[in-house]
C-alpha cells in the first residue's frame, strides 16, 4: 500500500469503525480536479446504501477537519463487492486457492499483469499460477490486486 494511502487508512479507520463497519481498504486516484478517494467498507451482515451514506458523512467530517488532501476530489464509499480488491496480507490469505488479478509495479520477466490461482503465500511473496507456471510476486511490488468473481 502506498504511503499516502496508508496515512489515509490510519486517519479514517477509527471513523469507519465508529459506525460499526470495518474499513476493507482505500484507493486514492489522483487525477487533478477529477481525483477520487474510494473507501471500501465491510460488515458481517453485508453493506447497503444507507451504510455507505452513514460512513460517508462520518468520514467526510474527519476529512473536512484534518484536510489531508489539498486538491479537489470526490469521496466514494462502497462495499468491496464480489471482485473485492486485496490490500493487505490477510486479504490474500483469505483467498488462497481462488483466482486473482494482480498488477505489479516493477515488471517480472517482462510482464506486470498476472491472472491465475493464488497457490500459496511464502514470506510476503504471492505464488500465482499463470499458464502452468508459478510466479513469485513480492507483496511490496503489488500495485493493485483483486479477486476474480465466480458466476
C-alpha positions as CSV (number, residue, x, y, z in Angstrom):
1,X,0.0,0.0,0.0
2,X,1.3,3.5,-0.9
3,X,2.5,5.6,2.0
4,X,-0.2,8.3,1.4
5,X,-3.0,5.6,1.3
6,X,-1.6,4.1,4.5
7,X,-1.8,7.6,6.1
8,X,-5.4,8.0,5.0
9,X,-6.2,4.5,6.2
10,X,-4.8,5.3,9.7
11,X,-6.7,8.6,9.8
12,X,-10.1,7.2,8.6
13,X,-10.2,3.7,10.1
14,X,-11.5,4.9,13.5
15,X,-14.3,7.0,11.9
16,X,-15.4,3.9,9.9
17,X,-15.3,1.7,13.0
18,X,-17.4,4.2,14.9
19,X,-20.3,3.3,12.6
20,X,-19.8,-0.5,13.3
21,X,-18.3,-1.2,9.9
22,X,-14.8,-2.3,9.0
23,X,-12.5,-0.4,6.6
24,X,-11.5,-3.0,4.0
25,X,-9.2,-0.6,2.1
26,X,-8.7,2.7,0.4
27,X,-7.8,3.7,-3.1
28,X,-6.8,7.3,-4.0
29,X,-6.7,8.1,-7.7
30,X,-5.0,11.4,-8.3
31,X,-6.4,13.0,-11.5
32,X,-6.4,16.8,-11.0
33,X,-9.9,18.0,-10.4
34,X,-11.2,14.5,-11.1
35,X,-9.4,12.8,-8.2
36,X,-11.2,10.1,-6.3
37,X,-10.9,8.9,-2.8
38,X,-12.6,5.5,-2.7
39,X,-13.3,3.7,0.6
40,X,-14.3,0.0,0.7
41,X,-16.3,-0.9,3.8
42,X,-17.5,-4.3,5.0
43,X,-19.7,-5.8,7.7
44,X,-20.6,-9.4,8.6
45,X,-24.2,-8.7,7.5
46,X,-23.2,-7.0,4.3
47,X,-23.3,-3.4,3.2
48,X,-26.3,-1.4,1.8
49,X,-26.7,2.2,0.5
50,X,-27.6,3.6,4.0
51,X,-24.4,2.1,5.4
52,X,-22.4,3.8,2.7
53,X,-24.1,7.1,3.3
54,X,-23.5,6.9,7.1
55,X,-19.8,6.2,6.6
56,X,-19.6,8.9,4.0
57,X,-20.9,11.5,6.5
58,X,-18.7,10.3,9.3
59,X,-15.5,10.2,7.1
60,X,-16.4,13.5,5.4
61,X,-16.4,15.2,8.8
62,X,-12.9,13.9,9.6
63,X,-11.7,14.9,6.1
64,X,-13.1,18.4,6.5
65,X,-11.3,18.9,9.8
66,X,-8.0,17.1,9.0
67,X,-7.8,18.2,5.3
68,X,-5.2,15.6,4.2
69,X,-5.9,16.1,0.5
70,X,-5.1,19.6,-0.7
71,X,-6.7,19.3,-4.2
72,X,-10.4,18.7,-5.2
73,X,-11.6,15.1,-5.1
74,X,-14.7,13.0,-4.9
75,X,-15.4,10.7,-2.0
76,X,-16.9,7.3,-2.8
77,X,-17.9,4.7,-0.3
78,X,-18.9,1.2,-1.3
79,X,-18.7,-2.5,-0.4
80,X,-15.7,-4.5,-1.7
81,X,-18.1,-6.5,-4.0
82,X,-17.7,-9.9,-5.4
83,X,-14.4,-8.9,-7.2
84,X,-13.1,-7.4,-3.9
85,X,-9.8,-5.6,-4.0
86,X,-7.0,-7.2,-2.0
87,X,-4.9,-4.7,0.0
88,X,-3.3,-6.5,2.9
89,X,-1.6,-9.8,3.6
90,X,-4.7,-11.0,5.5
91,X,-6.9,-10.4,2.4
92,X,-4.6,-12.6,0.3
93,X,-4.5,-15.3,2.9
94,X,-8.4,-15.4,2.8
95,X,-8.4,-16.2,-0.9
96,X,-5.6,-18.8,-1.3
97,X,-6.8,-21.3,-4.0
98,X,-9.0,-18.6,-5.6
99,X,-8.3,-16.9,-9.0
100,X,-6.9,-13.3,-8.6
101,X,-5.8,-10.5,-10.8
102,X,-2.5,-8.9,-9.9
103,X,-0.8,-5.8,-11.3
104,X,2.7,-5.2,-10.1
105,X,4.8,-2.0,-10.1
106,X,8.1,-3.4,-11.4
107,X,7.9,-6.0,-14.2
108,X,8.8,-9.6,-13.7
109,X,10.0,-11.5,-16.7
110,X,8.7,-8.6,-18.9
111,X,5.2,-8.6,-17.6
112,X,3.2,-6.6,-15.0
113,X,-0.2,-8.3,-15.1
114,X,-0.9,-11.8,-13.8
115,X,-4.2,-13.7,-13.6
116,X,-4.5,-17.1,-12.0
117,X,-5.0,-19.1,-8.9
118,X,-3.2,-17.9,-5.7
119,X,-1.4,-21.1,-5.0
120,X,0.3,-20.0,-1.7
121,X,1.9,-17.2,0.2
122,X,5.5,-17.6,1.4
123,X,7.4,-14.9,3.3
124,X,5.4,-12.0,2.0
125,X,5.5,-13.4,-1.5
126,X,2.4,-14.4,-3.5
127,X,2.7,-17.5,-5.7
128,X,0.3,-17.2,-8.6
129,X,0.0,-19.8,-11.3
130,X,-0.4,-18.5,-14.8
131,X,-0.3,-20.9,-17.8
132,X,1.1,-23.7,-15.6
133,X,4.0,-21.5,-14.4
134,X,4.3,-20.4,-10.8
135,X,5.2,-16.7,-10.5
136,X,6.6,-15.4,-7.2
137,X,5.3,-11.8,-6.7
138,X,6.5,-9.8,-3.7
139,X,3.5,-8.2,-1.9
140,X,5.6,-5.0,-1.7
141,X,5.6,-4.9,-5.5
142,X,1.8,-5.3,-5.9
143,X,0.3,-2.2,-7.3
144,X,-3.3,-3.5,-7.4
145,X,-5.0,-6.8,-6.9
146,X,-8.5,-8.2,-6.8
147,X,-10.4,-11.4,-6.5
148,X,-11.9,-12.7,-9.8
149,X,-15.6,-13.1,-9.3
150,X,-17.1,-16.6,-9.9
151,X,-20.5,-16.7,-11.6
